[in-house]
Amino acid sequence: MSYSLAPHVAAAETDDGMVLLHETTGRYWMLNTTGAAVVRSLRQGKEVAEIVDELSARFSLDITRVTADVDALLKRLTEAGLVTR
C-alpha cells in the first residue's frame, strides 16, 4: 500500500527527527528519528513493505514488530490528516 504526505502538510528536519505541520489547522507533530525515517521513505515513494524491510534490517528487529509499529504510526498520521493513501 502506498502513502504520501497530504498536500497541506509541511515537513522540516530537526536534529533528532522531523516536525510535520498541518498548515490548515496549525497543529504540528514531532517525530523521532525512526518516525522521520518512515516519512522520508514515503516521500521517496517507497511502499510500506519496503520501509518495514529496511527498518527491520537497519535495527535488527523482528519484522512483525516493525510492521506493527509502522502500521500504528501510519494509522495515527492518517487519522490526523497528515498522510493519505
ABEGO torsion letter per residue (X at the ends): XBBBBBAABBBBBBAAEBBBBBAAAGBBBBBBAAAAAAAAAAAAGBBAAAAAAAAAAAAGBBAAAAAAAAAAAAAAAAAAGABBX
